[in-house]
């Protein structure tokens, strides 16, 4: 039986400092088979590299989140590029993108680094993990202009309407579904799940953030993913096991993992 693939985590976060070892060691006995730890700052990228070396079942993505670009240097870019090229367990560039919810005044700089990191992913022939919040139009316009369909990837923690999902699906992208889909007043998430073909959905936590109902507001972890799998199972009218099996295959395919 295949286990759960958590396609987007931040286990380097300080929220896990007290019990990281214990929690990570408990994942496999709780049905979590693979985890991708996603870099957001240069510091978290370095920690991600340490984690993939330490744990068999943890893979990593390196990239700079739109809210972490302020002090990015050329050395940082060189390091990410070299590490991503050299390290077999680094499977994507991310998370990268645009965030106009937290920061809008530096939109020009966000766009610059988004474009530059898409270009890097294309050169390295690696998929991208896209973070896009309240920036649907600019995100899509940049992906189109940069021919981001050539590297492929996922729009993680998808927060837009079905019509937007259709555009990313047309570009060959996957849609990341996590805890926020269970929140009340999030009818559009149900519509996006119903609309997205099963072979294009990835399960993700974005932990420590976005714990699903009934744990909303608490620290999230991969252990909560069965709740999200059940939500998808109900909407798609397939078993939880089928959701877990298909989303695991999807993630392996997208990340190019030969396991
Ligand atoms: Ni994230």
Boltz pocket constraint, residues with backbone or C-beta under 6 A from the ligand:
constraints:
  - pocket:
      binder: B
      contacts: [[A, 8], [A, 9], [A, 10], [A, 38], [A, 95], [A, 206]]
      max_distance: 6.0
